């Protein structure tokens, strides 16, 4: 993973300007319209309803067999929509620890294309949103004041394609899951296997895009009994003695998402420091 470092003259410095809050909300809302494809299949969270897909799971299935099948299935994913809700102690996406990630929603398509809408809290008291787009090795993020997209500056590692990497993240996570247990079969829009296990620190770092490092984590997963794709995951992380709760939903596997570089890209001004 390439770490991107930034200085105080970068795009995010403008987020802290209180006078720009109203303009920020309006312009970022416009920015989301610029990067989210019109033909993306996913609806907004408030519009979604969980429908029963009629899946039936075998309550006598072996946990190890379920996880092995899930590892293989996730490695073959071509596209997916992911939604993350995070609560508890803040998880910062910047090196200055001013911008805390609250939630994100995005789409991923092979090879290495992704787009996401991030809800963040700035300086502990201001909620706003950012848009991010990744195509191959390029990442753009929306300026919260102008609404334009800028090349991701140094100091952030918020490449949305890293939030869902089937081969580099989910396949090794499942393959290396320890102390695997089948909790049971639960109805989550059809039967799902509820699996628990311990994810090694290296895999935790990968699936949290480097936001959490150096700790093994107990993970709950819900796996579809027919496709063996992961449909949800929940876990807690502890940083400096404080607990953060993560809830991830995965669906729209195999759908077609229009993910292209934003039309309104503006190169950030060079830093005047030093």
C-alpha positions in Angstrom: 0.0 0.0 0.0 1.4 3.4 -0.9 1.2 5.9 2.0 0.5 9.4 0.9 1.7 12.2 3.2 0.4 15.7 3.1 1.2 19.1 4.5 -1.0 21.8 6.0 -1.4 23.6 2.7 -3.3 20.8 1.2 -6.9 20.7 0.1 -8.2 19.6 3.5 -6.9 22.7 5.3 -10.0 24.5 3.9 -12.3 22.1 5.7 -11.7 23.9 9.0 -12.9 27.3 7.8 -16.2 27.7 9.6 -17.5 30.3 7.1 -17.4 27.8 4.3 -19.7 25.2 6.0 -22.8 26.0 4.0 -21.0 26.3 0.7 -19.2 23.1 1.5 -22.4 21.1 1.9 -23.9 22.4 -1.4 -20.7 22.0 -3.4 -19.9 18.5 -2.2 -23.4 17.4 -2.9 -22.8 18.6 -6.5 -19.5 16.8 -6.6 -21.1 13.5 -5.8 -23.4 13.9 -8.8 -20.2 14.3 -10.9 -18.6 11.1 -10.0 -21.4 8.7 -9.3 -22.4 7.0 -12.5 -26.0 7.3 -13.6 -26.1 3.6 -14.5 -24.9 2.4 -11.1 -27.4 -0.1 -9.8 -27.2 0.8 -6.2 -29.8 3.0 -4.6 -29.4 5.3 -1.6 -29.5 3.6 1.9 -32.8 5.2 2.8 -34.3 3.8 -0.4 -33.1 0.2 0.2 -35.3 -2.5 1.6 -34.0 -5.9 2.5 -35.7 -8.6 0.5 -35.7 -12.3 1.2 -33.7 -14.1 -1.5 -35.0 -17.5 -0.2 -31.5 -18.9 0.5 -31.5 -21.9 2.7 -28.4 -22.9 4.7 -27.4 -26.3 6.1 -27.1 -25.9 9.9 -24.8 -28.9 10.0 -22.2 -27.4 7.7 -18.7 -27.3 8.9 -17.3 -23.8 9.7 -13.9 -24.6 8.0 -15.7 -25.6 4.8 -17.8 -22.5 4.8 -14.8 -20.2 5.2 -12.7 -22.1 2.6 -15.5 -21.7 0.1 -15.9 -18.0 1.0 -12.2 -17.4 0.5 -12.4 -18.9 -3.0 -15.6 -17.0 -3.8 -14.3 -13.6 -2.7 -11.2 -14.0 -4.7 -13.3 -14.2 -7.8 -15.4 -11.1 -7.3 -15.5 -8.7 -10.2 -17.6 -5.9 -8.7 -19.4 -5.1 -5.4 -21.0 -2.3 -3.5 -19.8 -1.7 0.1 -21.2 0.3 3.0 -19.3 1.0 6.2 -20.7 2.5 9.4 -18.2 3.3 12.1 -18.9 4.5 15.7 -17.1 4.8 19.0 -13.6 6.2 19.3 -12.6 8.2 16.2 -10.6 6.7 13.4 -8.6 9.5 11.6 -7.8 9.5 7.9 -5.2 12.2 8.1 -1.8 12.4 9.8 -2.9 15.5 11.7 -5.8 13.6 13.4 -8.4 16.2 12.4 -10.6 14.3 10.0 -12.4 11.2 11.5 -14.1 8.7 9.3 -17.8 8.1 10.2 -19.1 6.1 7.3 -18.6 5.5 3.6 -20.4 4.0 0.7 -18.9 3.0 -2.5 -18.6 0.7 -5.5 -15.6 -1.4 -6.6 -14.9 -3.0 -10.0 -12.0 -5.1 -11.2 -9.3 -4.1 -12.0 -8.7 -1.5 -9.3 -11.6 1.0 -10.0 -13.6 2.4 -7.1 -15.7 5.4 -6.1 -16.9 6.3 -2.6 -18.8 8.9 -0.6 -17.3 9.5 2.8 -19.0 11.0 5.8 -16.4 12.6 8.1 -16.2 14.7 11.3 -13.7 17.6 11.3 -12.1 18.8 14.4 -14.6 16.9 16.6 -17.5 19.2 15.8 -18.2 19.6 12.1 -19.8 16.9 9.9 -19.4 16.9 6.2 -18.9 14.7 3.2 -16.1 13.9 0.7 -16.1 12.1 -2.6 -13.2 9.9 -3.7 -12.5 8.1 -7.0 -9.7 5.7 -7.8 -8.8 4.4 -11.3 -5.7 2.3 -11.5 -3.0 4.1 -9.6 -4.7 7.5 -9.6 -6.9 8.8 -6.8 -8.9 12.0 -6.7 -10.8 13.4 -3.8 -13.3 16.3 -3.7 -12.4 19.7 -2.3 -15.2 20.3 0.2 -15.3 24.1 -0.6 -15.2 24.2 -4.4 -16.6 20.8 -5.2 -13.8 20.1 -7.7 -11.8 16.9 -7.5 -8.1 17.1 -6.8 -5.3 14.5 -7.0 -5.0 12.9 -3.6 -2.4 15.0 -1.8 0.3 13.6 0.5 -0.8 12.6 4.0 -3.8 10.5 3.3 -4.4 6.9 2.4 -8.0 6.9 1.5 -7.9 5.1 -1.9 -11.4 3.7 -2.1 -10.3 0.7 -4.1 -8.4 -0.5 -1.0 -11.6 -0.7 1.0 -12.6 -3.7 -1.1 -9.7 -5.7 -2.5 -10.9 -9.3 -3.1 -7.5 -10.9 -3.7 -5.3 -8.6 -1.6 -7.8 -8.2 1.3 -10.7 -10.5 1.6 -9.2 -13.8 0.3 -6.2 -13.7 2.6 -8.4 -12.6 5.5 -10.7 -15.6 5.1 -7.8 -18.0 4.4 -6.0 -16.9 7.5 -9.0 -16.6 9.8 -8.2 -18.4 13.1 -10.4 -20.1 15.7 -13.3 -20.3 13.2 -16.7 -21.1 14.7 -20.2 -21.4 13.1 -22.4 -19.5 15.5 -25.5 -20.6 13.6 -27.8 -19.8 10.7 -29.5 -16.4 10.8 -32.1 -14.7 8.7 -30.6 -11.6 7.0 -32.7 -11.4 3.9 -32.5 -15.2 3.6 -30.4 -17.7 5.5 -26.8 -16.7 6.2 -24.0 -18.5 7.9 -22.9 -16.5 11.0 -19.2 -17.2 11.4 -16.8 -15.9 14.0 -13.0 -16.0 14.0 -9.9 -14.0 14.7 -8.3 -12.0 11.9 -4.5 -11.6 12.1 -3.1 -8.1 12.4 -1.8 -8.1 8.8 -5.2 -8.8 7.3 -6.9 -6.2 9.6 -4.5 -3.6 8.3 -5.5 -4.5 4.7 -9.3 -4.5 5.2 -9.1 -1.1 7.1 -6.9 0.5 4.5 -4.1 0.9 7.0 -6.2 2.8 9.4 -5.8 0.1 12.0 -2.5 -1.6 12.6 -0.8 -4.0 15.0 -3.7 -5.9 16.4 -5.5 -9.2 15.9 -9.3 -8.6 15.8 -12.3 -10.8 16.5 -14.6 -10.7 13.5 -18.2 -11.7 12.9 -19.1 -12.5 9.3 -22.3 -13.5 7.5 -21.9 -15.7 4.5 -24.4 -16.5 1.8 -25.0 -20.3 1.7 -25.3 -20.5 -2.1 -22.6 -18.1 -3.4 -20.4 -18.2 -0.3 -19.9 -14.4 -0.7 -19.6 -12.3 2.5 -22.7 -10.2 2.9 -21.8 -8.5 6.2 -19.0 -8.2 8.7 -18.7 -6.6 12.2 -15.6 -6.1 14.4 -14.1 -3.8 17.0 -10.7 -2.2 17.1 -8.9 -0.6 20.0 -6.5 2.3 19.6 -5.0 4.0 22.6 -7.3 2.1 24.8 -10.5 3.4 23.0 -12.9 1.1 21.1 -14.2 1.7 17.6 -17.1 -0.3 16.2 -17.1 -1.2 12.5 -20.1 -2.5 10.5 -19.7 -3.5 6.9 -22.4 -4.5 4.4 -21.5 -6.0 1.0 -24.0 -6.5 -1.9 -24.7 -5.9 -5.6 -22.0 -8.4 -6.4 -21.4 -8.6 -10.2 -23.3 -5.4 -11.0 -22.1 -2.9 -13.5 -20.8 0.4 -12.1 -19.7 3.4 -14.2 -16.4 4.4 -12.5 -14.4 7.0 -14.5 -12.1 9.8 -13.6 -14.1 12.9 -12.5 -14.8 15.5 -15.1 -14.1 18.4 -12.8 -10.4 17.8 -11.8 -8.3 20.7 -10.6 -4.7 20.2 -9.7 -4.0 21.4 -6.1 -1.8 24.4 -5.6 1.8 23.7 -4.6 2.7 24.2 -0.9 4.4 27.4 -0.1 6.0 25.9 3.0 9.8 25.6 3.3 
